[in-house]
Amino acid sequence: MDSFTASTTAAEVTATAPQPIDAMAEFFVHLGELANVNTNQILIVSGQIQPQLLEQSVQRAAGQIPLLRTRPKGQQLHEVDTGAHQWVHYLEYVGACDFNDPDFRQLLMDFSSAHRLQWRDRPPLQVLLVNGGKGHNSCVYLSSHHGVADARSDCLLLRAIIDHYAHISGVPGALAPSQALPFTPLPEIRPDWFRPLKRGYRWLQAFASVGLDLMRNDSGMPVKLRGQRWETADTHREIGQLDFFQSLMPRALEERLANTAKSNGVTINTLLCSALARLMETSGRHRSGYLRMTCAVSLRRLIDPRYDHSFRNYLIPTGIRLRTGLSTPLLLENMHSAMAKARGSGRVSTEIARLETLLPILRLRPLHGLARRLLNRALGTNACYSNPGRIEEDFSHFGSEQHKTQSYVGFGCLVPPYDFILYTPTVNGRMQLDLVYRRSAFADIHAEFAAPFLGELRKLLDELSPTHRS
């Protein structure tokens, strides 16, 4: 596997002059005109969070992030004054805030749909505070535009908001964070990719890759939804209605995952993706003999660990294509190899070039219909897996023991042709099984996906470690 090297360091940046916008960000600027590209970090905590103090906390945290003080115009980012912007929306809910309450989840997703973040028009960040009735608890919902933030960025921002809230509310020993979270355009991080000959070669690879995908007829996971997944004038509104599912991975299964991965020389992600592949294969008919899923790959630490504390989106989608009918050892071998290649410098370069080659079409609104068709065919799957890994920030409470965390979930935007994205983060020491999904594609997400997925995962682990069945 190729390795990454950085040519610049993640120095603190203040956007005093126009900055170039790279394809990873601009792609989502244009995609936001076609779909909802809000990302989501949601905490339910005990006690009542005060709206005025939360507004001050978000203002101070946002002030530490240069990228949030910019707006894209053309192919550049221009600094804007956000000093008078109100960041926090406030609502009250009659019952307790509870992820198991479908009406409460619908309230959150309705807010996301109605308040889509258009980065060209306003700051790419908003917060919804929901206080449950009778002082039960509170929900803090951080939403950012996917062009500016990945899961790691959102976690860093949420942690800064929590620390400012603790400081402002007078929690003993609480310190206000002061470190800026910078951003660096990709051409400055990897200038070798943007030299004319190198870029031309990357584009040729991208065109060849897209061409192959357009000719293929791979299958994803069967769902009841059929037809158009894009919200257009002639589609029904329910196409764009989203929902999410949050749960803890059973502790015994979590332990088996780690032990089995180590004994077989693969990653936990390889096992989880292999279980997803098994579920896709057993639940559908794959006439082409191949299935395809998308994995989100983060460049943050692949490029250089020094960029780990910067604020921007480092995620790229990459396709994993597998034959059906493989034995468990072959499935594991093929998945492990495919995921290693997906993280290699050559593959990452090609995937970024695929985004770059789509930009000329996305920039022209009359060609958006063509862009939608290309995205449907080039991605070729409705299934996506994105693992934020171990969430390093402490989200056990919102600044004090008075506001202990009851539930946490984080997920990105769900754009066509995806019907669901599976997440398996480790938060406060426990692995979670989380999903964001198209509401019209699943009648019962637990019965139709979560339970069968865990079943396939257990079968996979049984076959790999038959002496440790549970």
C-alpha positions as CSV (number, residue, x, y, z in Angstrom):
1,M,0.0,0.0,0.0
2,D,1.3,3.4,-0.9
3,S,2.0,5.8,1.9
4,F,1.2,9.5,2.3
5,T,3.6,12.3,3.0
6,A,2.7,15.9,3.8
7,S,4.5,18.9,2.3
8,T,3.0,21.4,4.7
9,T,2.1,21.5,8.4
10,A,-1.3,22.3,9.8
11,A,-0.5,25.8,10.8
12,E,-3.2,28.1,12.2
13,V,-4.8,29.9,9.3
14,T,-6.9,33.1,9.3
15,A,-8.8,33.7,6.1
16,T,-7.9,37.3,5.4
17,A,-7.6,36.7,1.6
18,P,-9.5,34.4,-0.7
19,Q,-8.6,30.8,-0.3
20,P,-8.9,28.1,-3.0
21,I,-11.7,25.6,-2.6
22,D,-10.8,22.0,-3.5
23,A,-13.0,19.4,-5.1
24,M,-13.7,17.6,-1.8
25,A,-15.5,20.8,-0.5
26,E,-16.8,22.2,-3.8
27,F,-18.5,18.9,-4.7
28,F,-20.7,19.2,-1.6
29,V,-21.5,22.9,-2.3
30,H,-23.1,21.8,-5.6
31,L,-24.5,18.6,-4.2
32,G,-26.3,20.7,-1.6
33,E,-28.5,22.1,-4.4
34,L,-29.7,18.6,-5.2
35,A,-29.9,17.0,-1.8
36,N,-29.6,17.5,1.9
37,V,-25.9,17.6,2.9
38,N,-26.3,18.4,6.6
39,T,-24.1,16.3,8.9
40,N,-25.4,15.4,12.3
41,Q,-24.0,15.1,15.9
42,I,-26.8,14.6,18.5
43,L,-26.5,14.4,22.3
44,I,-29.3,13.8,24.8
45,V,-28.2,14.8,28.3
46,S,-29.9,15.0,31.7
47,G,-31.1,18.3,33.0
48,Q,-32.0,21.5,31.1
49,I,-29.4,23.2,28.8
50,Q,-29.8,27.0,28.8
51,P,-30.4,28.5,25.3
52,Q,-28.6,31.8,26.0
53,L,-25.5,30.1,27.4
54,L,-25.5,27.6,24.5
55,E,-25.7,30.5,22.0
56,Q,-22.7,32.1,23.6
57,S,-20.8,28.8,23.7
58,V,-21.4,28.2,20.0
59,Q,-20.4,31.7,19.1
60,R,-17.1,31.3,20.9
61,A,-16.4,27.9,19.4
62,A,-17.3,29.0,15.9
63,G,-14.9,32.0,16.3
64,Q,-12.0,29.5,16.7
65,I,-12.7,28.0,13.2
66,P,-11.5,30.0,10.2
67,L,-13.5,27.9,7.7
68,L,-16.8,28.8,9.3
69,R,-16.1,32.4,8.5
70,T,-15.9,31.8,4.8
71,R,-18.3,31.3,1.9
72,P,-17.6,29.9,-1.5
73,K,-17.9,32.1,-4.6
74,G,-16.8,30.5,-7.8
75,Q,-13.7,28.4,-7.0
76,Q,-12.6,30.4,-4.0
77,L,-13.5,30.9,-0.3
78,H,-14.1,34.5,0.8
79,E,-14.1,35.7,4.4
80,V,-17.4,37.0,5.8
81,D,-18.4,38.6,9.1
82,T,-20.4,36.1,11.2
83,G,-20.4,38.2,14.4
84,A,-24.1,39.0,14.3
85,H,-25.2,35.5,13.3
86,Q,-27.5,33.6,15.6
87,W,-26.4,30.0,15.7
88,V,-28.9,28.3,18.0
89,H,-32.5,27.4,17.3
90,Y,-34.6,26.5,20.4
91,L,-37.6,24.2,20.7
92,E,-39.5,22.6,23.5
93,Y,-40.9,19.0,23.3
94,V,-43.8,17.8,25.3
95,G,-42.2,14.5,26.3
96,A,-38.7,13.4,27.2
97,C,-36.0,13.5,24.5
98,D,-35.6,9.9,23.5
99,F,-34.1,8.3,20.3
100,N,-36.6,5.4,20.7
101,D,-39.5,7.9,20.2
102,P,-40.3,8.1,16.5
103,D,-42.0,11.4,16.8
104,F,-38.9,12.9,18.5
105,R,-36.6,11.5,15.7
106,Q,-39.0,13.0,13.2
107,L,-38.8,16.4,14.8
108,L,-35.0,16.4,14.4
109,M,-35.1,15.1,10.9
110,D,-37.8,17.6,9.9
111,F,-35.6,20.4,11.3
112,S,-32.7,19.1,9.1
113,S,-34.9,19.0,6.0
114,A,-36.4,22.4,6.6
115,H,-33.1,24.1,7.6
116,R,-30.7,22.8,4.9
117,L,-27.3,24.5,5.1
118,Q,-26.6,26.3,1.9
119,W,-23.0,27.4,2.4
120,R,-23.1,30.0,-0.4
121,D,-25.9,31.8,1.4
122,R,-25.2,31.6,5.1
123,P,-22.7,30.1,7.6
124,P,-22.4,26.3,7.3
125,L,-23.3,25.5,10.9
126,Q,-26.4,25.5,13.1
127,V,-27.4,24.1,16.4
128,L,-30.9,23.0,17.6
129,L,-31.6,22.8,21.3
130,V,-34.6,20.8,22.4
131,N,-35.6,20.8,26.0
132,G,-37.8,17.9,27.0
133,G,-41.1,18.6,28.9
134,K,-41.2,18.8,32.7
135,G,-37.4,19.2,32.9
136,H,-36.8,15.6,31.8
137,N,-33.6,16.2,29.7
138,S,-32.2,18.2,26.8
139,C,-31.0,17.4,23.2
140,V,-28.2,19.3,21.5
141,Y,-28.2,18.8,17.8
142,L,-25.2,20.1,16.0
143,S,-25.6,20.2,12.2
144,S,-22.9,21.3,9.7
145,H,-22.5,21.4,5.9
146,H,-20.6,18.3,4.7
147,G,-18.5,20.5,2.5
148,V,-16.8,21.9,5.7
149,A,-16.9,19.1,8.2
150,D,-16.4,15.3,8.6
151,A,-17.2,13.3,11.7
152,R,-13.9,14.2,13.3
153,S,-14.4,18.0,12.7
154,D,-17.9,17.8,14.1
155,C,-16.6,16.0,17.2
156,L,-13.8,18.6,17.8
157,L,-16.4,21.4,17.4
158,L,-18.9,19.7,19.7
159,R,-16.2,19.3,22.4
160,A,-15.2,22.9,22.1
161,I,-18.9,24.0,22.5
162,I,-19.2,21.7,25.6
163,D,-16.0,23.2,27.2
164,H,-17.2,26.8,26.5
165,Y,-20.6,26.0,28.0
166,A,-18.9,24.6,31.2
167,H,-16.8,27.7,31.5
168,I,-19.6,30.2,30.9
169,S,-21.9,28.4,33.3
170,G,-19.3,28.4,36.1
171,V,-18.4,24.8,36.4
172,P,-15.4,24.7,38.9
173,G,-12.1,24.1,37.1
174,A,-13.6,24.5,33.6
175,L,-11.3,26.1,31.1
176,A,-12.3,27.8,27.9
177,P,-10.5,26.3,24.9
178,S,-8.5,28.8,22.9
179,Q,-6.8,26.7,20.2
180,A,-7.9,27.5,16.6
181,L,-9.0,24.6,14.4
182,P,-7.4,25.5,11.0
183,F,-8.0,24.3,7.5
184,T,-5.7,23.7,4.6
185,P,-6.9,23.3,0.9
186,L,-5.9,20.0,-0.6
187,P,-3.6,21.5,-3.3
188,E,-1.4,22.8,-0.4
189,I,-1.4,19.5,1.3
190,R,-0.6,17.4,-1.8
191,P,0.8,19.8,-4.4
192,D,2.3,16.8,-6.4
193,W,-1.3,15.8,-7.3
194,F,-2.0,19.1,-8.9
195,R,1.0,19.5,-11.2
196,P,-0.4,19.5,-14.8
197,L,1.0,16.2,-16.0
198,K,0.1,14.4,-12.7
199,R,-3.4,15.9,-12.7
200,G,-4.0,14.9,-16.3
201,Y,-3.0,11.4,-15.5
202,R,-5.3,11.3,-12.5
203,W,-8.2,12.5,-14.7
204,L,-7.5,9.8,-17.3
205,Q,-7.7,7.2,-14.5
206,A,-10.9,8.8,-13.2
207,F,-12.6,8.7,-16.6
208,A,-11.6,5.1,-17.1
209,S,-12.9,4.3,-13.6
210,V,-16.3,6.0,-14.2
211,G,-16.6,4.4,-17.6
212,L,-16.2,1.0,-16.1
213,D,-18.8,1.7,-13.4
214,L,-21.3,3.0,-16.0
215,M,-21.0,-0.3,-17.9
216,R,-21.4,-2.5,-14.8
217,N,-24.7,-3.7,-13.4
218,D,-23.7,-4.6,-9.9
219,S,-26.3,-5.0,-7.2
220,G,-26.7,-3.3,-3.8
221,M,-29.1,-4.3,-1.0
222,P,-32.7,-4.8,-1.9
223,V,-35.2,-2.5,-0.2
224,K,-38.9,-1.8,-0.8
225,L,-38.1,1.6,-2.4
226,R,-38.0,1.7,-6.2
227,G,-37.3,4.4,-8.7
228,Q,-36.0,8.0,-8.3
229,R,-34.2,8.9,-5.1
230,W,-33.5,12.5,-5.9
231,E,-35.9,15.2,-4.8
232,T,-37.1,16.9,-7.9
233,A,-40.3,18.7,-8.9
234,D,-41.9,15.5,-10.1
235,T,-41.0,13.2,-7.1
236,H,-42.9,12.7,-4.0
237,R,-41.7,14.6,-0.9
238,E,-41.3,11.4,1.2
239,I,-38.4,10.4,-1.0
240,G,-36.2,12.8,1.0
241,Q,-37.5,12.0,4.5
242,L,-34.8,10.5,6.6
243,D,-34.7,8.7,9.9
244,F,-31.9,7.2,12.1
245,F,-31.3,4.3,14.4
246,Q,-29.0,4.2,17.4
247,S,-28.0,1.3,19.6
248,L,-25.1,-0.2,21.5
249,M,-23.3,-3.3,20.0
250,P,-23.8,-6.2,22.4
251,R,-20.8,-6.3,24.7
252,A,-20.0,-9.9,24.1
253,L,-20.1,-9.5,20.4
254,E,-17.9,-6.4,20.6
255,E,-15.3,-8.4,22.5
256,R,-15.5,-11.2,20.0
257,L,-15.0,-8.8,17.1
258,A,-11.7,-7.5,18.5
259,N,-10.4,-11.0,19.3
260,T,-11.4,-12.5,15.9
261,A,-9.9,-9.6,14.0
262,K,-6.6,-9.9,15.8
263,S,-6.4,-13.7,15.4
264,N,-7.2,-13.5,11.7
265,G,-4.8,-10.6,11.0
266,V,-7.5,-8.2,9.7
267,T,-9.2,-5.1,11.0
268,I,-12.5,-4.8,12.8
269,N,-13.7,-2.8,9.8
270,T,-13.0,-5.7,7.5
271,L,-15.2,-8.0,9.6
272,L,-18.0,-5.5,9.8
273,C,-17.9,-4.9,6.0
274,S,-17.8,-8.6,5.4
275,A,-20.9,-9.1,7.5
276,L,-22.6,-6.3,5.5
277,A,-21.6,-8.0,2.2
278,R,-23.1,-11.3,3.5
279,L,-26.3,-9.6,4.4
280,M,-26.5,-7.9,1.0
281,E,-25.8,-11.3,-0.7
282,T,-28.3,-13.4,1.2
283,S,-31.1,-10.8,0.9
284,G,-30.9,-10.2,-2.8
285,R,-30.5,-11.7,-6.2
286,H,-27.2,-10.7,-7.8
287,R,-27.5,-11.6,-11.5
288,S,-24.2,-10.0,-12.4
289,G,-22.3,-12.1,-9.9
290,Y,-21.1,-9.0,-8.1
291,L,-22.2,-6.7,-5.3
292,R,-21.0,-3.3,-4.6
293,M,-21.0,-1.1,-1.5
294,T,-19.4,2.3,-0.8
295,C,-17.0,2.9,2.0
296,A,-16.1,6.4,3.3
297,V,-12.3,6.7,3.7
298,S,-10.8,9.5,5.8
299,L,-7.7,11.2,4.5
300,R,-7.1,12.9,7.8
301,R,-4.5,10.6,9.2
302,L,-3.5,9.0,5.9
303,I,-2.1,12.4,4.8
304,D,-0.4,13.2,8.0
305,P,-1.3,13.0,11.7
306,R,-0.6,16.7,12.0
307,Y,-3.9,17.4,10.2
308,D,-5.9,15.4,12.8
309,H,-6.9,18.6,14.7
310,S,-7.9,20.7,11.6
311,F,-11.5,21.5,10.7
312,R,-12.6,20.5,7.2
313,N,-14.1,17.5,5.4
314,Y,-11.5,14.8,4.7
315,L,-13.9,12.0,3.6
316,I,-14.0,10.5,0.1
317,P,-16.4,7.8,-1.1
318,T,-14.7,4.7,-2.5
319,G,-16.4,1.6,-4.1
320,I,-15.8,-1.9,-2.8
321,R,-16.8,-4.5,-5.5
322,L,-16.9,-8.2,-4.6
323,R,-17.9,-11.4,-6.2
324,T,-20.8,-13.3,-4.7
325,G,-20.6,-16.9,-3.6
326,L,-17.2,-16.6,-1.9
327,S,-16.3,-18.8,1.0
328,T,-15.7,-17.0,4.3
329,P,-11.9,-17.1,4.1
330,L,-12.0,-15.8,0.5
331,L,-14.5,-13.1,1.4
332,L,-12.3,-12.0,4.2
333,E,-9.2,-12.0,2.0
334,N,-10.9,-10.1,-0.8
335,M,-12.5,-7.5,1.6
336,H,-9.2,-7.0,3.5
337,S,-7.4,-6.4,0.2
338,A,-10.1,-4.1,-1.2
339,M,-10.0,-1.9,1.9
340,A,-6.2,-1.7,1.9
341,K,-6.3,-0.6,-1.8
342,A,-9.0,1.9,-1.0
343,R,-6.6,3.6,1.5
344,G,-3.7,3.7,-0.9
345,S,-2.4,6.9,-2.4
346,G,-3.1,5.9,-6.0
347,R,-6.7,4.9,-5.3
348,V,-7.3,8.0,-3.2
349,S,-5.9,10.2,-6.0
350,T,-8.3,8.6,-8.5
351,E,-11.3,9.0,-6.2
352,I,-10.6,12.7,-5.8
353,A,-10.2,13.0,-9.6
354,R,-13.6,11.4,-10.0
355,L,-15.1,14.3,-7.9
356,E,-13.1,16.8,-10.0
357,T,-14.4,15.5,-13.3
358,L,-18.0,15.8,-12.1
359,L,-17.6,19.5,-11.1
360,P,-17.9,21.0,-14.6
361,I,-21.3,19.4,-14.9
362,L,-22.4,20.3,-11.4
363,R,-21.5,23.9,-11.9
364,L,-24.1,24.3,-14.6
365,R,-27.6,24.0,-13.3
366,P,-29.1,23.0,-16.7
367,L,-26.9,19.9,-16.5
368,H,-28.0,18.8,-13.1
369,G,-30.3,16.1,-14.5
370,L,-27.3,14.6,-16.3
371,A,-25.3,14.9,-13.0
372,R,-27.9,12.9,-11.1
373,R,-27.9,10.2,-13.7
374,L,-24.1,9.9,-13.7
375,L,-24.0,9.8,-9.9
376,N,-26.7,7.0,-9.8
377,R,-24.7,4.9,-12.4
378,A,-21.2,5.7,-11.3
379,L,-21.9,4.9,-7.6
380,G,-24.1,1.9,-8.5
381,T,-25.1,1.0,-5.0
382,N,-27.6,2.0,-2.3
383,A,-25.4,0.7,0.5
384,C,-22.7,2.7,2.3
385,Y,-20.5,2.0,5.4
386,S,-18.7,4.8,7.3
387,N,-16.8,4.0,10.5
388,P,-15.7,7.1,12.5
389,G,-13.6,4.7,14.6
390,R,-12.9,5.5,18.2
391,I,-14.3,8.9,19.1
392,E,-11.5,10.3,21.2
393,E,-13.5,13.2,22.7
394,D,-15.2,12.7,26.0
395,F,-19.0,12.9,25.4
396,S,-19.9,11.4,28.8
397,H,-21.6,14.7,29.9
398,F,-22.3,18.2,28.6
399,G,-19.7,20.1,30.7
400,S,-20.7,18.8,34.1
401,E,-22.2,15.8,36.0
402,Q,-25.5,17.8,36.1
403,H,-25.8,17.1,32.3
404,K,-24.8,13.4,32.0
405,T,-25.1,12.0,28.5
406,Q,-28.0,9.6,28.1
407,S,-27.6,8.9,24.3
408,Y,-25.3,10.0,21.5
409,V,-25.4,9.5,17.7
410,G,-23.4,11.0,14.9
411,F,-24.0,10.5,11.2
412,G,-23.3,12.2,7.9
413,C,-25.6,13.2,5.0
414,L,-27.5,10.6,3.1
415,V,-27.5,11.5,-0.6
416,P,-28.7,9.4,-3.6
417,P,-28.3,6.7,-4.6
418,Y,-27.7,5.6,-1.0
419,D,-30.7,4.3,1.0
420,F,-28.7,3.8,4.2
421,I,-25.3,4.4,5.8
422,L,-24.1,2.1,8.5
423,Y,-21.9,3.5,11.3
424,T,-20.0,1.6,14.0
425,P,-18.3,4.3,16.2
426,T,-16.8,3.6,19.6
427,V,-18.1,6.2,22.0
428,N,-17.0,6.5,25.6
429,G,-15.6,3.0,25.4
430,R,-18.6,1.2,23.8
431,M,-19.1,0.4,20.1
432,Q,-22.4,1.5,18.7
433,L,-24.5,0.2,15.8
434,D,-26.0,3.3,14.2
435,L,-27.8,3.9,10.9
436,V,-29.2,6.8,8.9
437,Y,-31.7,5.7,6.3
438,R,-34.3,6.7,3.8
439,R,-37.6,6.3,5.7
440,S,-39.5,5.1,2.6
441,A,-37.0,2.3,2.0
442,F,-37.5,0.5,5.4
443,A,-40.7,-0.2,7.3
444,D,-38.8,-1.5,10.4
445,I,-35.1,-0.8,10.4
446,H,-34.4,-3.1,13.3
447,A,-36.2,-6.1,11.8
448,E,-35.1,-5.4,8.2
449,F,-31.5,-4.4,8.8
450,A,-30.1,-4.2,12.3
451,A,-31.1,-7.7,13.6
452,P,-30.2,-9.5,10.3
453,F,-26.8,-7.7,10.2
454,L,-26.0,-8.8,13.7
455,G,-27.0,-12.3,12.8
456,E,-24.7,-12.3,9.8
457,L,-21.9,-10.9,11.9
458,R,-22.3,-13.7,14.5
459,K,-22.3,-16.3,11.8
460,L,-19.1,-14.9,10.3
461,L,-17.4,-14.9,13.7
462,D,-18.6,-18.5,14.4
463,E,-17.0,-19.6,11.1
464,L,-13.8,-17.8,11.9
465,S,-13.5,-18.9,15.5
466,P,-15.8,-21.9,16.0
467,T,-14.5,-22.7,19.4
468,H,-15.7,-19.4,20.8
469,R,-19.3,-19.4,19.8
470,S,-21.8,-17.4,21.9
